[in-house]
Amino acid sequence: MYQDDIDWYCDSCDAHLNRQDGFTTTTGSWECTRCGSINNVTEDYILSEEEAEEIYREECPK
């Protein structure tokens, strides 16, 4: 799958999901071990570099 090529972060607490024990994208979802939130980890949720930069600019305007 693509789990090694993509950095996945929890939608609720921003934990780096790839570093969580047992992390996998094969089921299409992952429960964050930090907060328990269910995250969609499918190809549909992979942001382009431009989309990620736009989100960062909105969150960190300086």
C-alpha positions in Angstrom: 0.0 0.0 0.0 1.1 3.7 0.3 1.5 3.9 4.1 5.3 4.3 3.9 5.2 7.0 1.3 2.6 9.2 3.0 2.7 10.9 6.4 -0.7 10.3 8.1 -1.9 12.6 10.9 -4.9 12.2 13.2 -7.8 14.5 12.2 -8.5 15.2 15.8 -5.2 15.5 17.7 -2.6 15.7 14.9 -0.7 12.7 16.2 1.6 11.2 13.6 -0.2 7.9 12.8 2.6 6.3 11.0 4.6 6.1 14.2 1.8 4.3 16.1 2.4 0.6 16.8 0.7 -1.6 14.2 -0.3 1.3 11.9 -1.6 0.2 8.6 -3.7 1.6 5.8 -4.9 -1.8 4.5 -8.3 -1.5 6.2 -9.0 2.0 5.1 -9.3 3.4 8.6 -7.1 3.7 11.7 -8.0 4.4 15.3 -5.6 6.9 16.8 -3.9 5.3 19.8 -3.5 8.8 21.4 -7.1 10.0 21.3 -9.2 7.1 19.9 -10.5 9.0 16.9 -11.2 7.0 13.8 -9.3 8.3 10.8 -9.8 7.6 7.1 -6.5 6.5 5.7 -7.5 5.9 2.1 -6.1 7.4 -1.1 -9.1 9.7 -1.2 -7.7 11.6 1.8 -4.2 12.2 0.5 -3.6 15.9 0.0 -1.6 17.3 -2.8 1.4 19.5 -1.8 -0.5 22.6 -2.7 -3.6 21.6 -0.6 -1.3 20.9 2.4 0.4 24.2 2.0 -3.0 26.0 1.8 -4.1 24.4 5.0 -0.8 25.3 6.7 -1.2 29.0 5.6 -4.7 29.1 7.0 -3.6 27.6 10.4 -0.3 29.6 10.6 -0.8 32.9 8.9 2.6 34.3 9.8 
